Amino acid sequence: MADERKYKKPLPRIDEESKGFWEACQRHELYVQQCGACGARRHYPRALCPSCLSEDTRWVLSSGRGTVYTYTVTYQNQSPGFRDALPYVLAYVELEEGVRLLTNIVGCAPEDVRIGMPVEVTFEDVTPDVTLPKFRPIS
Amino acid sequence: MGFNREAIIAGVYEHPTRWAPDKTMFQIHAESARGALDDAGLSIKDVDAYFTSGVGPIGVLSMAEHLNLQPRYLDSTSIGGSSFVAHVTHAAAAIAAGLCEVALITYGSTASSERFAVGTGGAFAGDPPDHFEAPFGPTVLGSYALVAQRHMHEFGTTAAQLAEIAVTIRRHAGLNPVAKFRDPITVEDVLASRVVSSPLHLLDCCIITDGGGAIVVTSATRARDLKKAPVYVLGGSEACCHTSMGKRDLTDMAAKQSGPRAMAMAGVAHADIDMCMIYDSFTITVLETLENLGFCKKGEGGAFVQDGRIGLGGALPINTDGGGLSSNHPGMRGIFLVIEATKQLRGECGPRQVKDCDIALCHGTGGTLGLRHSGATLVLGRS
């Protein structure tokens, strides 16, 4: 567990619309929302389905597997936390459940990341209250 | 549908400064307002509508106070760097509807002298989607890089093709005495510059400067008594693109929606357009915008920008002022697109003048291309 006082990167605000997602991450589970009325899946999580405005929300447990949709190796970021972590890989991962999420690719050299690479979720407990879903190559 | 040539651009002014530690942002707004009103032959007392962005949540009121305006129409539409392009469309609509007659649009920024890291500062707005992005470190630059990487993967676009855009626009900057960077560069120079966020090199990125500008939009009736020949607002439209519940195709831009609408409103086809001002935050922004506006098919942008096509003397000259890549980029560049297009249509551009320039298209992109962005297209004509 990282020391909260030393963690300088931005932390998500966990609110009524998003807490189901973040609490699951703390249990090392990744969820995608699905509308109970029209069936549309969505990420990021929110209370009402943007496709039909229904509030009948189901949570679908993700396999945690997906592929890299696109990525960038970041060599410059002046903001606190990130400037000490360069270079790092920012990526959209397309989950098997059909939605893409912004994340980091970890567990390999940044220059080894490729579009289409199969990846799986790995959870990073960055503070006692926040766990971030990141992804690593499936070996 | 349309403005029926009832709204015209009567005055424009690009502040020549690129570095102004001796001026405030509000002062640059005011100096720009003076310049555009002088250009139009109007006085500050004629202004009855005011538009601005980039000045804080209700900064439009502070700016109105700073200029002691009493407008009957206010618009602080804030959709990123494209805002000022949208302001022109909004002003034209308000004028055509009789809500106002003389609209002043101003912009000012001291981003460079305040050392503001426009593209690599990791800004965090704090709205719901930001909480699912900011923890992973998306810089503004990084979000455009995500798009560039995907474009290369899907279509085989190369770093050298992107570099060609920077080289062409730098060549144009060499013809603009107030452009910040005027020395020619080569494709090899771009490829040899450091990678800031792969696959984008430093010279694929816009520069950071201070600066500002202003535009005066008025009615065609009023224009008869003014100094300069009118430039007609023929069509305008806006759109936005976001992550679409996690399903967006990153090669689609807002321009794909706003471009055809603005062109239909203006009644023009691609072949009618003599020059374009395309927001060039990064080289990839230009390439994707040209595709999404329909100047070439998706995936063909890399070939389209080769062989001098987008340079002065080519079939579709773009960013003749040197753009954000080489002339100026104080954080929100939309206003300069309209200013340069207006000067081109008036024939005021000297060595960088596009011959027989009758119709110009401006397209502003605001926000972050790979996360959320806006598009504002404007079609202007001299008759």
Boltz contact constraints between the chains, C-beta under 6 A:
constraints:
  - contact:
      token1: [A, 10]
      token2: [B, 124]
      max_distance: 6.0
  - contact:
      token1: [A, 10]
      token2: [B, 134]
      max_distance: 6.0
  - contact:
      token1: [A, 10]
      token2: [B, 135]
      max_distance: 6.0
  - contact:
      token1: [A, 12]
      token2: [B, 131]
      max_distance: 6.0
  - contact:
      token1: [A, 12]
      token2: [B, 135]
      max_distance: 6.0
  - contact:
      token1: [A, 13]
      token2: [B, 131]
      max_distance: 6.0
  - contact:
      token1: [A, 42]
      token2: [B, 245]
      max_distance: 6.0
  - contact:
      token1: [A, 43]
      token2: [B, 246]
      max_distance: 6.0
  - contact:
      token1: [A, 44]
      token2: [B, 129]
      max_distance: 6.0
  - contact:
      token1: [A, 44]
      token2: [B, 132]
      max_distance: 6.0
  - contact:
      token1: [A, 70]
      token2: [B, 146]
      max_distance: 6.0
  - contact:
      token1: [A, 70]
      token2: [B, 149]
      max_distance: 6.0
  - contact:
      token1: [A, 70]
      token2: [B, 150]
      max_distance: 6.0
  - contact:
      token1: [A, 72]
      token2: [B, 142]
      max_distance: 6.0
  - contact:
      token1: [A, 72]
      token2: [B, 145]
      max_distance: 6.0
  - contact:
      token1: [A, 72]
      token2: [B, 146]
      max_distance: 6.0
  - contact:
      token1: [A, 72]
      token2: [B, 149]
      max_distance: 6.0
  - contact:
      token1: [A, 72]
      token2: [B, 197]
      max_distance: 6.0
  - contact:
      token1: [A, 72]
      token2: [B, 198]
      max_distance: 6.0
  - contact:
      token1: [A, 73]
      token2: [B, 198]
      max_distance: 6.0
  - contact:
      token1: [A, 74]
      token2: [B, 142]
      max_distance: 6.0
  - contact:
      token1: [A, 74]
      token2: [B, 197]
      max_distance: 6.0
  - contact:
      token1: [A, 75]
      token2: [B, 195]
      max_distance: 6.0
  - contact:
      token1: [A, 75]
      token2: [B, 196]
      max_distance: 6.0
  - contact:
      token1: [A, 76]
      token2: [B, 120]
      max_distance: 6.0
  - contact:
      token1: [A, 76]
      token2: [B, 196]
      max_distance: 6.0
  - contact:
      token1: [A, 77]
      token2: [B, 120]
      max_distance: 6.0
  - contact:
      token1: [A, 77]
      token2: [B, 122]
      max_distance: 6.0
  - contact:
      token1: [A, 77]
      token2: [B, 137]
      max_distance: 6.0
  - contact:
      token1: [A, 77]
      token2: [B, 139]
      max_distance: 6.0
  - contact:
      token1: [A, 78]
      token2: [B, 117]
      max_distance: 6.0
  - contact:
      token1: [A, 78]
      token2: [B, 120]
      max_distance: 6.0
  - contact:
      token1: [A, 78]
      token2: [B, 121]
      max_distance: 6.0
  - contact:
      token1: [A, 79]
      token2: [B, 121]
      max_distance: 6.0
  - contact:
      token1: [A, 79]
      token2: [B, 122]
      max_distance: 6.0
  - contact:
      token1: [A, 82]
      token2: [B, 122]
      max_distance: 6.0
  - contact:
      token1: [A, 82]
      token2: [B, 137]
      max_distance: 6.0
  - contact:
      token1: [A, 90]
      token2: [B, 136]
      max_distance: 6.0
  - contact:
      token1: [A, 90]
      token2: [B, 137]
      max_distance: 6.0
  - contact:
      token1: [A, 90]
      token2: [B, 138]
      max_distance: 6.0
  - contact:
      token1: [A, 90]
      token2: [B, 142]
      max_distance: 6.0
  - contact:
      token1: [A, 99]
      token2: [B, 246]
      max_distance: 6.0
  - contact:
      token1: [A, 100]
      token2: [B, 246]
      max_distance: 6.0
  - contact:
      token1: [A, 102]
      token2: [B, 133]
      max_distance: 6.0
  - contact:
      token1: [A, 102]
      token2: [B, 136]
      max_distance: 6.0
  - contact:
      token1: [A, 103]
      token2: [B, 136]
      max_distance: 6.0
  - contact:
      token1: [A, 104]
      token2: [B, 136]
      max_distance: 6.0
  - contact:
      token1: [A, 115]
      token2: [B, 153]
      max_distance: 6.0
  - contact:
      token1: [A, 132]
      token2: [B, 135]
      max_distance: 6.0
